[in-house]
Amino acid sequence: MESTFSSPAEAALQLEAGAAGLRTPLGDLDRVYELERVVGFVRDLGCQRVALQFPDQLLGDAGAVAARLEEATGSKVFILGDTAYGSCCVDVLGAEQAGAQALVHFGPACLSPPARPLPIAFVLGQRSVALELCAKAFEAQNPDPTAPVVLLSEPACAHALEALATLLRPRYLDLLVSSPALPLPVGSLNPDPEPLERFGRRFPLAPGRCLEEYGAFYVGGSEAISDPDLDPDLSRLLLGWAPGRPFSSCCPDTGRTQDEGARAWRLRARRHYLVERARDARVVGLLAGTLGVARHREALAHLRTLTQAAGKRSYVLALGRPTPAKLANFPEVDVFVLLACPLGALATQPSGNFFRPVLAPCELEAACNPAWPPPGLAPHLTHYADLLPGSPFHVPLPPPDSELWDTPDVSLITGDLRPPPAWKPSTDPGCSALTPRPQLELAESSPAGECGKSPLPSEFFPYVQATQPQSPPSAASFLSSRSWQGLQPRLGQTPVTAAVTGRRGIAIAYEDEGSI
């Protein structure tokens, strides 16, 4: 069960679609996939059609799990493979295409609210936790029994946090236990008072207390992972946690602990660098990295307004899961901003193979909004919904005549003085240009067909839209006029030639080159 639910985070970006992991023995299926709870979920709703979503590494068990559920419930069960954007998000679009009345998500999940209402059950897994070892590790990292501390964990270890807290509470007086922010059952009443929801978790804070007062003890991860920075869930917590509070992690198998202060500082330093790159950028590519998470349309409109207010041009590109090969088709783009769930936005960051840096929406907000607090004072928001109106973290753009737009700004990368942006209203008829679909096929939806999905919804399907704060030529017209526009089939236009042997060796010394 441990190997089933705790694969390295970077594997989600490297696995081929349909590549199944190790299969679970048939006798362990009920326990590993919590089939008794899933059967109760389906029966309580009276669903006749149910969709099951598996990440790539669990597809090997999909057929056996579906057969067990069909036999136990009598409902028609559909298997959804990994989504075109990220396996941590619920694929409500795929479930609707199958006519499903409910969806069961297996494996790690970001727990982002879906764009459309649909009953959803999450099976996060139950990884074994060495409670005694973790309790000793907690005591070693927190010698002060009066210091406020929050117990956190990866999703598969969340089931053990209450048992761990039971061992610690006789000594520690101010201990808070987080829990996954799972959707409440249909028809249930919200608790009063409602717990704080952040980082995909619920925190039952006492009245008058705030999360910034607490340190953190994280149970999760694995010593087998060579680069812990590739864990997007831990990165989200380190970036969003109060910088002045202690943060330590503990391996649930061995109890080995680590102070995460240095790693958090390294992640924040990279965030500051990406903000500077976004401020220097003239052309921004807005990547639609999700279509199933709530408020993604509002967030896309907000990012376009940001780039326009800062005097930058922007492309809206629907490319599915970003890869270096896809993004290299747009060399004129200075930076890309991935509009995705919190885990999806951070999963691509450690990779150094991208031709241009890939940012999260919070970095673009810090770069383009002059009213945003300076580094060190502004929180790092991992979910784009926190940037939108209605959120307590929302900072509106200053009016066009505000002095904040004229504040001198010097690039910390090039040392040059940045010119003040020219604020143009969004109603300007010259602020957008539409490029017909046949001219930019690659920029629309290349990977959706790879996973057997239907075309994208209407908000991205007909065209790729580019905004510009200045007069033509626009960014979209530049894309349509350049000589090379990407990998296009060009059926019948390319002459057929015989294959020839290419150069062999490495770039520093090919076999057909003489020695120097």
C-alpha positions, -999 to 999 in steps of 0.1 A, spaced: 0 0 0 29 23 7 43 20 -28 9 24 -42 1 59 -28 35 75 -21 53 77 -54 77 106 -60 60 138 -71 81 143 -102 68 109 -115 35 126 -125 54 147 -151 76 118 -165 53 88 -168 38 79 -202 0 80 -204 -12 45 -196 20 33 -179 6 14 -149 26 9 -117 28 -22 -96 -4 -40 -91 -19 -45 -57 -27 -81 -46 -64 -89 -50 -67 -96 -13 -55 -61 -4 -78 -42 -28 -106 -36 -3 -82 -22 23 -59 -2 0 -87 15 -20 -112 16 9 -139 0 -12 -163 -4 17 -164 34 22 -167 39 -16 -196 15 -18 -214 33 9 -208 66 -9 -224 53 -41 -253 36 -24 -262 67 -3 -264 88 -34 -283 62 -54 -260 67 -84 -265 46 -115 -233 58 -133 -201 64 -114 -167 76 -127 -134 64 -112 -103 86 -116 -69 71 -113 -35 86 -118 -11 69 -142 7 49 -115 -26 33 -102 -41 24 -136 -29 -12 -132 -55 -17 -105 -83 2 -122 -100 -28 -139 -101 -49 -107 -114 -19 -86 -141 -11 -111 -152 -48 -113 -155 -50 -75 -175 -18 -73 -199 -28 -101 -205 -61 -84 -211 -45 -50 -233 -16 -61 -249 -26 -93 -240 7 -109 -223 13 -142 -186 23 -135 -164 42 -159 -126 44 -156 -110 78 -163 -73 78 -170 -50 106 -160 -62 140 -170 -45 163 -196 -35 188 -169 -28 170 -136 -39 139 -118 -43 158 -85 -74 177 -98 -108 160 -102 -117 155 -138 -152 168 -137 -152 173 -175 -144 137 -182 -170 126 -157 -197 147 -174 -188 133 -208 -194 98 -194 -227 110 -179 -216 101 -144 -236 112 -114 -207 110 -90 -169 107 -91 -144 88 -70 -108 102 -70 -80 78 -60 -45 89 -50 -30 123 -40 -53 152 -45 -50 190 -43 -86 192 -30 -93 223 -51 -130 230 -55 -143 218 -89 -156 242 -115 -190 223 -117 -210 208 -88 -206 170 -86 -206 146 -57 -169 135 -52 -153 110 -29 -115 111 -23 -95 80 -15 -61 95 -4 -46 62 8 -34 52 43 3 51 44 17 34 75 32 58 101 56 48 129 39 67 157 64 62 184 93 73 162 74 104 150 65 113 186 102 111 197 111 132 166 85 158 175 98 161 211 134 165 198 124 193 174 100 211 199 116 211 234 93 239 246 60 223 257 42 257 256 51 266 220 22 265 196 27 238 169 5 225 140 6 189 130 7 186 92 11 156 69 10 145 33 -25 133 23 -17 96 27 -6 101 63 -35 123 75 -53 93 91 -25 90 117 -23 127 129 -50 123 156 -32 92 170 1 111 170 -16 140 188 -29 117 214 7 106 223 18 142 225 -10 161 242 -2 150 278 30 172 275 22 198 248 -4 223 258 -9 241 225 -11 215 198 -33 219 166 -42 191 143 -49 198 106 -71 176 84 -76 174 47 -102 198 34 -125 171 20 -159 181 7 -186 178 32 -213 151 26 -243 162 6 -270 177 29 -246 181 59 -246 213 79 -214 234 81 -198 234 115 -201 265 136 -176 281 137 -162 270 104 -125 260 106 -99 279 86 -92 264 52 -58 269 37 -32 248 18 -59 222 11 -64 216 48 -87 226 77 -73 242 109 -97 243 139 -83 275 154 -96 287 187 -113 321 187 -88 349 186 -60 328 174 -43 330 139 -23 305 120 7 328 118 13 322 155 21 285 150 51 265 140 47 234 119 57 197 121 51 179 88 48 141 86 55 128 51 80 125 23 105 97 18 143 94 22 144 76 -12 135 109 -30 168 124 -42 155 160 -45 128 168 -18 122 202 -35 102 182 -61 74 176 -36 48 203 -46 27 197 -15 56 204 9 68 233 -13 33 249 -10 34 247 28 70 261 30 62 290 7 29 299 24 39 294 60 49 324 82 86 330 76 94 336 112 79 304 125 98 271 128 90 243 103 103 207 104 95 176 86 96 139 97 98 107 76 69 85 86 89 53 82 121 61 101 112 92 122 141 110 107 136 148 110 149 178 92 147 215 98 131 230 66 142 266 72 170 265 47 148 249 20 120 274 27 146 303 23 158 287 -10 122 285 -24 114 321 -14 147 333 -30 137 316 -63 102 333 -60 119 367 -57 140 359 -88 110 349 -108 92 381 -98 122 401 -112 121 381 -144 84 389 -147 90 426 -142 116 426 -170 94 406 -193 77 423 -222 57 393 -235 39 370 -211 24 336 -220 -7 327 -199 -9 289 -198 -44 276 -191 -33 247 -169 -67 237 -156 -103 237 -168 -119 218 -140 -110 240 -110 -134 267 -99 -130 303 -109 -104 296 -135 -121 320 -160 -121 349 -135 -84 342 -127 -75 342 -164 -93 376 -169 -75 389 -138 -40 379 -151 -47 395 -185 -57 427 -168 -25 426 -147 -3 422 -178 -21 449 -197 -19 474 -168 19 467 -165 24 475 -202 30 439 -212 16 418 -241 1 385 -233 -8 352 -250 -35 329 -237 -24 294 -246 -42 261 -239 -15 235 -242 -24 210 -215 4 199 -192 34 221 -200 66 205 -213 99 221 -225 91 209 -261 57 226 -261 69 259 -246 99 261 -269 75 267 -298 71 303 -285 106 318 -283 92 354 -283 76 348 -249 98 360 -220 80 343 -192 51 318 -188 25 319 -161 8 286 -153 -28 290 -142 -33 257 -124 -41 243 -90 -16 249 -62 2 216 -68 2 219 -105 16 254 -105 46 243 -83 53 209 -99 71 224 -130 92 249 -110 123 228 -101 129 217 -137 158 235 -155 149 223 -189 124 250 -198 136 276 -223 118 303 -203 109 304 -166 74 291 -156 58 313 -129 29 309 -106 1 335 -106 13 350 -73 47 359 -89 29 378 -117 7 396 -92 38 408 -73 55 419 -105 26 438 -121 6 452 -92 25 482 -77 1 481 -47 13 447 -38 34 447 -6 72 444 -9 90 411 -5 91 399 30 58 415 39 35 400 13 23 364 18 31 338 -10 -4 327 -22 -3 292 -37 -39 293 -50 -49 318 -77 -84 322 -61 -66 341 -32 -58 368 -57 -93 374 -69 -119 399 -54 -136 385 -24 -105 370 -9 -89 386 22 -56 387 3 -69 405 -27 -51 438 -35 -69 458 -62 -49 476 -89 -43 513 -83 -62 537 -106 -44 548 -138 -36 583 -123 -20 568 -91 15 578 -83 24 542 -77 26 537 -115 53 563 -117 76 550 -90 111 545 -104 120 508 -106 154 493 -114 159 457 -125 179 436 -101 189 413 -129 200 437 -157 206 469 -136 185 489 -161 158 514 -152 124 501 -161 101 525 -179 68 532 -162 39 512 -177 13 529 -198 -21 521 -183 -47 515 -210 -84 508 -203 -95 473 -213 -122 489 -235 -96 501 -260 -105 485 -294 -68 480 -300 -62 460 -269 -68 425 -284 -64 406 -315 -78 372 -326 -59 347 -346 -81 322 -364 -77 286 -353 -61 271 -385 -31 294 -381 -22 284 -346 -32 248 -341 -3 239 -317 -12 268 -294 -48 256 -289 -49 221 -275 -23 196 -287 -23 172 -257 -61 168 -252 -63 143 -279 -34 123 -265 -54 112 -235 -86 105 -254 -103 137 -243 -128 157 -263 -119 192 -275 -116 220 -250 -146 241 -238 -157 271 -258 -137 296 -237 -104 283 -252 -115 263 -283 -121 288 -311 -89 309 -309 -58 319 -291 -62 354 -278 -35 379 -273 -38 412 -254 -16 442 -261 -14 475 -243 1 493 -273 -7 497 -310 -3 469 -336 16 449 -346 2 426 -320 18 395 -304 -7 373 -322 1 388 -356 38 382 -349 31 345 -343 11 342 -375 37 360 -396 69 342 -385 84 316 -408 83 288 -383 52 283 -362 58 249 -345 53 212 -353 26 211 -379 17 180 -400 20 196 -435 5 165 -450 14 161 -487 37 192 -486 69 176 -474 88 153 -499 95 118 -488 133 110 -484 151 80 -473 165 78 -438 202 86 -434 226 79 -406 231 110 -384 261 121 -364 272 98 -335 289 108 -302 286 137 -279 287 174 -289 322 179 -276 336 151 -298 315 136 -326 329 104 -342 334 119 -376 355 148 -362 393 145 -359 411 149 -327 425 183 -319 
